[in-house]
Amino acid sequence: MVGISTSVAVDESIAGLIMRILVAEDNRVNRELLHHILVKLGHTVILAEDGEAAVREHRQVPADIILMDVWMPVMDGLAAARQIRKIEEGSGQRVPIIALTAHAIKGDREACLEAGMDVYMTKPLRRENLIETITRLASQIPSEMRQNEQPAVAEWEGVDAEILPRLGRMMVESCRESLAALKMSHSQRDWKGMARTAHTLRGSLGLFGARKSAATLSRLEKLLTEGAYESIHPILDELEQEMKAVTTEVTRRSQAEVDTTPASSPPQNGISS
Protein backbone atom coordinates (compact mmCIF):
# COMPACT_ATOMS: atom_id res chain seq x y z
CA MET A 1 0.00 0.00 0.00
CA VAL A 2 1.26 3.45 -0.86
CA GLY A 3 1.82 5.40 2.33
CA ILE A 4 -0.15 8.55 1.45
CA SER A 5 -3.82 8.95 0.68
CA THR A 6 -4.29 11.41 -2.18
CA SER A 7 -8.00 10.95 -2.78
CA VAL A 8 -9.12 14.21 -1.15
CA ALA A 9 -8.70 17.49 -3.03
CA VAL A 10 -6.71 20.12 -1.16
CA ASP A 11 -6.54 23.87 -1.53
CA GLU A 12 -2.80 24.12 -2.10
CA SER A 13 -2.81 27.80 -1.15
CA ILE A 14 -2.65 26.65 2.48
CA ALA A 15 0.92 25.52 1.82
CA GLY A 16 2.06 28.99 2.90
CA LEU A 17 5.76 29.47 3.36
CA ILE A 18 8.34 27.86 1.10
CA MET A 19 10.59 25.52 3.07
CA ARG A 20 13.65 23.31 2.66
CA ILE A 21 12.25 19.92 3.66
CA LEU A 22 14.31 16.80 4.33
CA VAL A 23 12.44 13.53 3.75
CA ALA A 24 13.97 10.44 5.40
CA GLU A 25 12.08 7.37 4.18
CA ASP A 26 13.40 3.94 3.20
CA ASN A 27 10.35 3.02 1.07
CA ARG A 28 11.12 4.28 -2.43
CA VAL A 29 7.46 4.65 -3.44
CA ASN A 30 6.62 6.71 -0.35
CA ARG A 31 9.79 8.75 -0.81
CA GLU A 32 8.96 9.64 -4.42
CA LEU A 33 5.33 10.40 -3.58
CA LEU A 34 6.27 12.72 -0.74
CA HIS A 35 8.79 14.42 -3.02
CA HIS A 36 6.13 14.92 -5.71
CA ILE A 37 3.60 16.43 -3.32
CA LEU A 38 6.05 18.79 -1.62
CA VAL A 39 7.79 19.99 -4.79
CA LYS A 40 4.41 20.81 -6.36
CA LEU A 41 3.80 23.07 -3.36
CA GLY A 42 7.04 24.90 -4.17
CA HIS A 43 9.22 23.44 -1.42
CA THR A 44 12.84 22.39 -1.91
CA VAL A 45 13.00 18.70 -1.03
CA ILE A 46 16.07 16.65 -0.03
CA LEU A 47 15.73 12.86 0.06
CA ALA A 48 17.45 10.38 2.37
CA GLU A 49 17.05 6.59 2.39
CA ASP A 50 17.90 6.04 6.05
CA GLY A 51 18.57 7.86 9.30
CA GLU A 52 22.31 8.04 8.81
CA ALA A 53 21.89 9.76 5.43
CA ALA A 54 19.33 12.13 6.98
CA VAL A 55 21.74 13.22 9.69
CA ARG A 56 24.49 13.69 7.11
CA GLU A 57 22.27 15.79 4.82
CA HIS A 58 21.03 17.95 7.69
CA ARG A 59 24.55 18.49 8.97
CA GLN A 60 25.73 19.65 5.52
CA VAL A 61 22.79 21.96 4.80
CA PRO A 62 20.22 22.33 7.62
CA ALA A 63 16.58 21.72 6.74
CA ASP A 64 13.62 23.82 7.85
CA ILE A 65 11.49 20.73 8.52
CA ILE A 66 12.28 17.00 8.58
CA LEU A 67 9.87 14.18 7.76
CA MET A 68 11.42 11.16 9.49
CA ASP A 69 10.29 7.57 9.05
CA VAL A 70 10.66 5.85 12.42
CA TRP A 71 11.72 2.40 11.25
CA MET A 72 14.57 2.47 8.70
CA PRO A 73 17.69 0.37 8.05
CA VAL A 74 21.26 1.44 8.94
CA MET A 75 19.97 3.99 11.49
CA ASP A 76 16.34 4.27 12.55
CA GLY A 77 14.45 7.54 12.88
CA LEU A 78 14.66 7.62 16.67
CA ALA A 79 18.45 7.44 16.67
CA ALA A 80 18.65 9.98 13.85
CA ALA A 81 16.42 12.42 15.75
CA ARG A 82 18.61 12.08 18.84
CA GLN A 83 21.74 12.80 16.81
CA ILE A 84 20.16 15.87 15.21
CA ARG A 85 19.14 17.22 18.63
CA LYS A 86 22.70 16.65 19.83
CA ILE A 87 24.08 18.57 16.83
CA GLU A 88 21.76 21.47 17.67
CA GLU A 89 22.92 21.78 21.27
CA GLY A 90 24.12 25.29 22.00
CA SER A 91 23.11 26.60 18.57
CA GLY A 92 19.76 28.07 19.57
CA GLN A 93 18.14 26.20 16.67
CA ARG A 94 15.60 23.38 16.71
CA VAL A 95 14.38 21.95 13.41
CA PRO A 96 10.82 20.55 13.62
CA ILE A 97 10.84 16.77 13.08
CA ILE A 98 7.67 14.94 11.99
CA ALA A 99 7.71 11.24 12.87
CA LEU A 100 6.19 8.92 10.25
CA THR A 101 5.28 5.32 11.05
CA ALA A 102 3.13 2.59 9.56
CA HIS A 103 2.73 0.89 12.96
CA ALA A 104 0.58 2.59 15.57
CA ILE A 105 2.08 0.55 18.39
CA LYS A 106 1.40 1.54 22.00
CA GLY A 107 4.31 3.58 23.29
CA ASP A 108 5.52 4.64 19.82
CA ARG A 109 4.31 8.21 20.24
CA GLU A 110 6.03 8.58 23.59
CA ALA A 111 9.25 7.08 22.19
CA CYS A 112 9.23 9.56 19.30
CA LEU A 113 8.68 12.55 21.56
CA GLU A 114 11.38 11.32 23.94
CA ALA A 115 13.81 11.10 21.00
CA GLY A 116 13.17 14.77 20.22
CA MET A 117 10.53 14.55 17.51
CA ASP A 118 7.76 17.14 17.53
CA VAL A 119 4.80 15.58 15.71
CA TYR A 120 3.72 11.95 15.31
CA MET A 121 1.82 10.86 12.17
CA THR A 122 0.73 7.36 11.16
CA LYS A 123 0.60 6.00 7.60
CA PRO A 124 -1.22 6.05 5.32
CA LEU A 125 -0.96 9.82 5.60
CA ARG A 126 -3.80 12.00 4.45
CA ARG A 127 -2.39 14.57 2.07
CA GLU A 128 -4.31 17.51 3.48
CA ASN A 129 -3.28 16.64 7.05
CA LEU A 130 0.36 16.47 6.01
CA ILE A 131 0.18 19.86 4.31
CA GLU A 132 -1.60 21.42 7.27
CA THR A 133 1.01 20.04 9.67
CA ILE A 134 3.88 21.37 7.59
CA THR A 135 2.16 24.75 7.27
CA ARG A 136 1.60 24.97 11.02
CA LEU A 137 5.21 24.09 11.80
CA ALA A 138 6.54 26.44 9.12
CA SER A 139 4.58 29.36 10.55
CA GLN A 140 6.32 28.84 13.90
CA ILE A 141 9.84 29.15 12.46
CA PRO A 142 11.29 32.68 12.85
CA SER A 143 11.93 34.19 9.41
CA GLU A 144 15.63 34.75 10.12
CA MET A 145 16.05 31.02 10.80
CA ARG A 146 14.42 29.74 7.62
CA GLN A 147 16.97 28.06 5.37
CA ASN A 148 15.00 28.35 2.14
CA GLU A 149 13.39 31.77 2.35
CA GLN A 150 14.80 33.46 -0.71
CA PRO A 151 13.18 34.89 -3.84
CA ALA A 152 13.27 33.06 -7.16
CA VAL A 153 15.37 35.96 -8.48
CA ALA A 154 17.34 38.40 -6.31
CA GLU A 155 17.40 42.13 -6.98
CA TRP A 156 19.29 43.05 -10.13
CA GLU A 157 22.17 45.41 -9.57
CA GLY A 158 24.65 47.03 -11.91
CA VAL A 159 22.65 46.36 -15.09
CA ASP A 160 21.47 49.21 -17.29
CA ALA A 161 17.69 49.37 -17.36
CA GLU A 162 17.47 49.76 -21.12
CA ILE A 163 18.97 46.33 -21.83
CA LEU A 164 17.02 44.39 -19.18
CA PRO A 165 13.99 43.59 -21.39
CA ARG A 166 16.19 42.08 -24.10
CA LEU A 167 18.33 40.19 -21.58
CA GLY A 168 15.18 38.99 -19.85
CA ARG A 169 13.76 37.54 -23.06
CA MET A 170 17.06 35.82 -23.77
CA MET A 171 17.16 34.41 -20.24
CA VAL A 172 13.63 33.02 -20.40
CA GLU A 173 14.36 31.36 -23.74
CA SER A 174 17.64 29.96 -22.41
CA CYS A 175 15.93 28.50 -19.32
CA ARG A 176 13.30 26.72 -21.40
CA GLU A 177 15.83 25.35 -23.89
CA SER A 178 18.20 24.22 -21.13
CA LEU A 179 15.45 22.47 -19.17
CA ALA A 180 14.37 20.62 -22.33
CA ALA A 181 18.00 19.66 -22.98
CA LEU A 182 18.41 18.35 -19.42
CA LYS A 183 15.31 16.19 -19.77
CA MET A 184 16.48 14.87 -23.14
CA SER A 185 19.93 14.03 -21.77
CA HIS A 186 18.31 12.27 -18.81
CA SER A 187 16.06 10.16 -21.05
CA GLN A 188 19.07 9.22 -23.17
CA ARG A 189 21.31 8.68 -20.12
CA ASP A 190 23.74 11.20 -21.58
CA TRP A 191 25.32 12.16 -18.29
CA LYS A 192 28.18 14.17 -19.79
CA GLY A 193 25.80 16.24 -21.88
CA MET A 194 23.61 16.76 -18.86
CA ALA A 195 26.58 17.97 -16.80
CA ARG A 196 27.57 20.47 -19.51
CA THR A 197 24.05 21.89 -19.74
CA ALA A 198 23.69 22.10 -15.95
CA HIS A 199 27.03 23.91 -15.61
CA THR A 200 26.20 26.45 -18.32
CA LEU A 201 22.69 27.09 -17.00
CA ARG A 202 23.99 27.49 -13.45
CA GLY A 203 26.33 30.25 -14.61
CA SER A 204 23.51 32.11 -16.35
CA LEU A 205 21.18 31.80 -13.37
CA GLY A 206 23.88 33.05 -11.05
CA LEU A 207 24.34 36.19 -13.13
CA PHE A 208 20.60 36.84 -12.98
CA GLY A 209 20.44 36.35 -9.22
CA ALA A 210 18.47 33.07 -9.35
CA ARG A 211 20.46 31.66 -6.43
CA LYS A 212 17.97 29.00 -5.37
CA SER A 213 17.90 27.42 -8.83
CA ALA A 214 21.66 27.75 -9.16
CA ALA A 215 22.05 25.84 -5.88
CA THR A 216 19.74 23.10 -7.16
CA LEU A 217 21.89 22.80 -10.28
CA SER A 218 24.97 22.52 -8.08
CA ARG A 219 23.33 19.56 -6.36
CA LEU A 220 22.56 18.05 -9.77
CA GLU A 221 26.19 18.44 -10.86
CA LYS A 222 27.33 16.80 -7.62
CA LEU A 223 25.07 13.79 -8.24
CA LEU A 224 26.39 13.48 -11.78
CA THR A 225 29.98 13.65 -10.57
CA GLU A 226 29.28 10.96 -7.97
CA GLY A 227 27.44 8.75 -10.46
CA ALA A 228 24.25 8.83 -8.35
CA TYR A 229 22.10 8.72 -11.47
CA GLU A 230 19.09 7.13 -9.76
CA SER A 231 18.67 10.30 -7.64
CA ILE A 232 18.54 12.71 -10.59
CA HIS A 233 14.86 12.50 -11.53
CA PRO A 234 13.57 14.15 -8.32
CA ILE A 235 16.08 16.98 -8.78
CA LEU A 236 14.78 17.59 -12.32
CA ASP A 237 11.20 17.80 -10.99
CA GLU A 238 12.35 20.30 -8.37
CA LEU A 239 14.30 22.30 -10.96
CA GLU A 240 11.31 22.47 -13.29
CA GLN A 241 9.19 24.10 -10.58
CA GLU A 242 11.97 26.55 -9.78
CA MET A 243 12.46 27.40 -13.47
CA LYS A 244 8.77 28.30 -13.72
CA ALA A 245 9.21 30.75 -10.85
CA VAL A 246 12.38 32.19 -12.39
CA THR A 247 10.92 32.72 -15.87
CA THR A 248 7.73 34.23 -14.43
CA GLU A 249 9.71 36.71 -12.31
CA VAL A 250 12.18 37.59 -15.07
CA THR A 251 9.30 38.18 -17.49
CA ARG A 252 7.51 40.36 -14.94
CA ARG A 253 10.55 42.52 -14.24
CA SER A 254 11.44 42.83 -17.91
CA GLN A 255 7.91 43.98 -18.72
CA ALA A 256 8.00 46.43 -15.83
CA GLU A 257 11.13 48.00 -17.32
CA VAL A 258 9.39 48.33 -20.68
CA ASP A 259 6.36 49.96 -19.08
CA THR A 260 8.45 52.50 -17.16
CA THR A 261 10.84 53.42 -20.00
CA PRO A 262 9.91 56.90 -21.38
CA ALA A 263 8.84 56.87 -24.98
CA SER A 264 11.11 58.64 -27.45
CA SER A 265 10.04 62.19 -28.26
CA PRO A 266 8.47 62.50 -31.72
CA PRO A 267 10.57 64.41 -34.24
CA GLN A 268 9.74 68.10 -34.68
CA ASN A 269 8.44 69.41 -37.99
CA GLY A 270 11.10 70.93 -40.14
CA ILE A 271 14.84 70.59 -39.84
CA SER A 272 16.37 70.31 -36.39
CA SER A 273 19.16 72.71 -35.60
N, C-alpha and C positions, 0 to 999 in steps of 0.2 A: 504493500500500500504506500502510495506517495504520502509524504509527511505533512502536506499542507492542503487544506480544503480551499478550493478557489471557486466554489459554486456561487458565492454571494457577491453581487456587484458592490463595489466600494467607490465612494467619492474620493478620488486620489488627491483632491485639494487638501485633505486633512494631513497629508504627509508633512506639511510644514517645512521645517528647516532641513537643509541639505547636509548630510552627515557622511563621515568616513566610517563605514561599518565593516567590522571584521566578522566573518562567518566561519566558525569552526564546526565542521560536520563531516563525519567519515562516510556517510551515505552519499554517493555521487549524485543520485537523482534529487535528493533533498537539497544538496548543495547547489546544484544548477538551478533548481526552482526558486530557492531563496535569492540567488543572484539575479535571476530574471525579474522577480518582483521588485527588488530593491533598486536595481538599476533603472527600471522604468519609472520609478519615483524620483529619479535624479541623483540618488546617492552614489558615492564611490564605494565599491565593494571589494574587499580583499578576502580571498578564500584560503582556508587551511583545512587539511585532511585529518589532523589530530591535535591534541592539546599542546604537544611540544612545538609544532609548527605555528600554532596560534600565539604562544608566548614569544617565539622568535619574531614573528611578524609585528606584534605589538611593541616589542622592544625596539625594533628598527624604526618604525613609524607608528606612533601611538594612534589608536582608533578613538572615535568619539563614542561608539557603542559596540559591544561585542555580543554576538549570538553564539552561545557555547553549548554544544551537545554534551550531555553529562557523561555518557558511556562511549568512549572512543579508544582505539588501540594506541599503543606507544605511551601516551599519557592521557588519562581521562580528564574530563572537564573540571572535576573538583580539584585535582592537583594543579591544573593549569590556572584556575582562578586563584588559588593560594599563592602561586608564584607571581602572578600579576599584581596581587595586593602587596606582596613583599617588595616588588620592584618599585611600587608607588610610595613606599614608606619615606616620609620626610619631604616628598615633592609637593604636597598640597593638592595633588590630583587624585581623582577616583573615577575611573571609567565605568559607566554602568554595564553590568554583565547580565544578560538574559539567559537563564538556564533552559535548555530544551531537552526533553526526555520523552521516550515512547512508553515508559513504564511508570505509572502512577503508584509507586510502591510506598507504603506507609514509612515515614521517616525521611523520604527523599527530599521533600521541601526543606525540612530542617537542616539536612546535610548540606544542601546547596547554599542556604543562607549562612550557615556556619563557615563555609569555605570562602565566603565573601561575595557571593552572587546577590543580585538585587531583586530579580524577578524570576518566577518559576512558571514555565509554560509547558503543557503536555501536548504531545503529538496525537493525532493530526492537528496542526495549527489551523485556526481560522484566519484567513488572510486579513480580514478587517480588524480582528483583535491584535494581530501582530503589528499592523500599521499604527493602530491607536497606541499600543505600548511603546513603540519606537518614538512616536510623536511626543508622548508624555515625557519620556526620559530625555529627549532632545531639548524640550522646552526648559528643562531644569539645569541644563549645562550653561554656565556663564559664557557669553559670547567670546570673551578673550581666551577661553580655554578650548574652543572648538577647533579641531584640526583641519576641517575641510571647508570652513566658511571663507570662501573667496569667490569673486565674480568670475564669470566665464572668460571675460576679457578685462584686464586692468586698464587704468587710465592711460591714454596715449600721450606721450610727452616727446617733445623735440621733433615733431613731424609737422611740416607746413600744411595748413588746413586745405589749401587748394588742391593738393594731390591725394588727400585721404579718400575721396569717393572712388577715384580710379584704383588706388591700392586696395581699397575694400572689395571692389568687384573682383580684382585679381585673386585676393585672398580667399574669397568665397568659392570661386571656381577651383582654386588649387586644393582646398579642403575636400570638395566633392570628388575631384579626380583622384586625390591621394587615398581617400577612404575606399573608393571603388577598386583601386590598385591593390590595397592591402587585402581586401576580401578576395580578389582574384588570386593573389599570391598564396593566400591561405588555402583556398580550394585546390590549388595546384601543388601545394606543399613546397612552394618556392621560397624557402626560408631566407636565402640570401637576398632575393628581390624584395622580400618583405622588410628585411632589415634596412636596406637602402632607402626604401620609401619612408619608413618610420623615422629614420635619421633626418632626412630632408624636411619632412613635415614638421618634426619637432623644432628644427631651426626656425622655420617660418612662423610657427605659433609663438615661439619665444619672442621673436621680434615684435609681434602684435600684442604681446602681453597676455596670451592665453596660457597662463602658467599651469592651471589644473590639467588641461589637455596635454601640455608638454610633459608634465610629470607622468601621466598615464602612458605616453609613448616611451618614456624612459623605462618604465616597468616592462613594456612590451619588448624593448630592445634587450633588456636583461634576461627575459625568458628565452629569447631567441639565442642569445649568447650561451646560455646554460643548456640549451637543447630541450627545454621544458615545453615542447610543442603542444602537449595535451592541455596545457593551461592557457593557451592563447585565445581560444574562442570567447571566453567570458570577457577578456580584456577588449576584444573587438566590439562586443556589445556595449560595453561601458564607453568606449571611445566614440561610438556612433551617437550615443545620447549627448555626449559632451560636444561633439562637432555640430550637432543641431543648435545647441546653445550658443556656440561660438559664431556660426554663420548668421544666426538671427541677430545677435548683438552687433556684429560687424556691419551687417546690412543696415540696421537701425541707425548706427552712428554715422555711417557714410551718407545716408539719406538726410540726416539732420544737418550735416555740413553743406549739402546741396541746398537745402531749404534756407539756410542762414547766410549763404554767399550772396552778396549784393549783385544784382544784375548789371551788366555793362551799360553805360550810358549810351543812348542812341546818338548816332552822328548828327551834327548840326548841319542845317542847310547851307550850301555854299562851300567855299574852300576854307579850311581851318588855317589859322595863321601859323 
